[in-house]
């Protein structure tokens, strides 16, 4: 049964109940005595002619109030809305990050090279077009060797003394030539054609004596390219023959000029891949002026050879020397 049917039935019942009311259904009203009537004039508001309708209306109101109560109970038990209203949307939940699990940050771009190496790693085989311009005497025989060291130094600091022209000159003198008595850098000058480093010793008075001024250049175009010994700047003792960079075979004629008296000149032929000399000549006495000798050698495997002329015997075994870079056939 729906609400319309209930309302209709209630309305019909109210009409029927109102129509069936009679004066007999109303409570009796006491009739005043003649004396009361004379003493108290009837009130126009509560006269007897209005009382029955008022009582009838009160009865109808009572019936309607009861009916409304019944309707309220019925509707509270059975009534249902035509559709379930959509609840208001709940506010979006905000998830707080957990301290133990922070949001991951973007991973950095993978490095283009191994840890500790430069952004542009060295390629030992290039650039092939680089021209040293001199004979590479020591410590590197080729550009590839120099670049291999450069890469290892960048990644792990291997033999950093190659970056120091003075240390390279001393290592050449003591390590490669074997002149261990010459242990001091006496001078150093760098210009457009390279570094010029004096190596020598201290005499008994403590005075610095220069045995030779070595010429070095960078073996490469980078700021951290290593230094390479390429010859000597001769003054009072020179090695002029054979000419610089010339092709030689054994035996080879050597010579130059010297200032001094009663000198003994020793000649040796060396290559970077051998610890000991591969030939030479000892010894030629010389005074002021030109000197010459013939040196034999064998077992040359390197393209570049170093011819060394040295003299001494007054204060120490080696007091002056000169070097010349040549090419073996």
Secondary structure in CASP SS format (residue, H / E / C, confidence):
PFRMAT SS
TARGET T0000
AUTHOR 0000-0000-0000
METHOD secondary structure of the structure
MODEL  1
X C 1.00
X C 1.00
X H 1.00
X H 1.00
X H 1.00
X H 1.00
X H 1.00
X H 1.00
X H 1.00
X H 1.00
X H 1.00
X H 1.00
X H 1.00
X H 1.00
X H 1.00
X H 1.00
X H 1.00
X H 1.00
X H 1.00
X H 1.00
X C 1.00
X C 1.00
X H 1.00
X H 1.00
X H 1.00
X C 1.00
X C 1.00
X C 1.00
X C 1.00
X C 1.00
X C 1.00
X C 1.00
X C 1.00
X H 1.00
X H 1.00
X H 1.00
X H 1.00
X H 1.00
X H 1.00
X C 1.00
X C 1.00
X C 1.00
X C 1.00
X C 1.00
X C 1.00
X C 1.00
X C 1.00
X H 1.00
X H 1.00
X H 1.00
X H 1.00
X H 1.00
X H 1.00
X H 1.00
X H 1.00
X H 1.00
X H 1.00
X H 1.00
X H 1.00
X H 1.00
X H 1.00
X H 1.00
X H 1.00
X H 1.00
X H 1.00
X H 1.00
X H 1.00
X H 1.00
X H 1.00
X H 1.00
X H 1.00
X H 1.00
X H 1.00
X H 1.00
X H 1.00
X H 1.00
X H 1.00
X H 1.00
X C 1.00
X C 1.00
X C 1.00
X C 1.00
X C 1.00
X C 1.00
X C 1.00
X C 1.00
X C 1.00
X C 1.00
X C 1.00
X C 1.00
X C 1.00
X C 1.00
X C 1.00
X C 1.00
X C 1.00
X C 1.00
X C 1.00
X C 1.00
X C 1.00
X C 1.00
X C 1.00
X C 1.00
X C 1.00
X C 1.00
X C 1.00
X C 1.00
X C 1.00
X C 1.00
X C 1.00
X C 1.00
X C 1.00
X C 1.00
X C 1.00
X C 1.00
X C 1.00
X C 1.00
X C 1.00
X C 1.00
X C 1.00
X C 1.00
X C 1.00
X C 1.00
X C 1.00
X C 1.00
X C 1.00
X C 1.00
X C 1.00
X C 1.00
X C 1.00
X C 1.00
X C 1.00
X C 1.00
X C 1.00
X C 1.00
X C 1.00
X C 1.00
X C 1.00
X E 1.00
X C 1.00
X C 1.00
X C 1.00
X C 1.00
X H 1.00
X H 1.00
X H 1.00
X H 1.00
X H 1.00
X H 1.00
X H 1.00
X H 1.00
X H 1.00
X H 1.00
X H 1.00
X H 1.00
X H 1.00
X H 1.00
X C 1.00
X C 1.00
X C 1.00
X H 1.00
X H 1.00
X H 1.00
X H 1.00
X C 1.00
X H 1.00
X H 1.00
X H 1.00
X H 1.00
X H 1.00
X H 1.00
X H 1.00
X H 1.00
X H 1.00
X H 1.00
X H 1.00
X H 1.00
X C 1.00
X C 1.00
X C 1.00
X C 1.00
X C 1.00
X C 1.00
X C 1.00
X E 1.00
X E 1.00
X E 1.00
X E 1.00
X E 1.00
X E 1.00
X E 1.00
X E 1.00
X C 1.00
X C 1.00
X E 1.00
X E 1.00
X E 1.00
X E 1.00
X E 1.00
X E 1.00
X E 1.00
X E 1.00
X E 1.00
X C 1.00
X C 1.00
X C 1.00
X C 1.00
X C 1.00
X E 1.00
X E 1.00
X E 1.00
X E 1.00
X E 1.00
X E 1.00
X E 1.00
X E 1.00
X E 1.00
X E 1.00
X E 1.00
X C 1.00
X C 1.00
X C 1.00
X C 1.00
X C 1.00
X C 1.00
X C 1.00
X C 1.00
X E 1.00
X E 1.00
X E 1.00
X E 1.00
X E 1.00
X E 1.00
X C 1.00
X C 1.00
X C 1.00
X C 1.00
X E 1.00
X C 1.00
X C 1.00
X C 1.00
X E 1.00
X C 1.00
X C 1.00
X C 1.00
X C 1.00
X C 1.00
X E 1.00
X E 1.00
X C 1.00
X C 1.00
X C 1.00
X E 1.00
X E 1.00
X E 1.00
X E 1.00
X E 1.00
X E 1.00
X E 1.00
X C 1.00
X C 1.00
X C 1.00
X C 1.00
X E 1.00
X E 1.00
X E 1.00
X E 1.00
X E 1.00
X E 1.00
X E 1.00
X E 1.00
X C 1.00
X C 1.00
X C 1.00
X C 1.00
X C 1.00
X C 1.00
X C 1.00
X C 1.00
X E 1.00
X E 1.00
X E 1.00
X E 1.00
X E 1.00
X E 1.00
X E 1.00
X E 1.00
X C 1.00
X C 1.00
X E 1.00
X E 1.00
X E 1.00
X E 1.00
X E 1.00
X E 1.00
X E 1.00
X E 1.00
X E 1.00
X C 1.00
X C 1.00
X C 1.00
X C 1.00
X C 1.00
X C 1.00
X E 1.00
X E 1.00
X E 1.00
X E 1.00
X E 1.00
X E 1.00
X E 1.00
X E 1.00
X C 1.00
X C 1.00
X C 1.00
X C 1.00
X C 1.00
X C 1.00
X C 1.00
X C 1.00
X E 1.00
X E 1.00
X E 1.00
X E 1.00
X E 1.00
X E 1.00
X E 1.00
X E 1.00
X E 1.00
X C 1.00
END
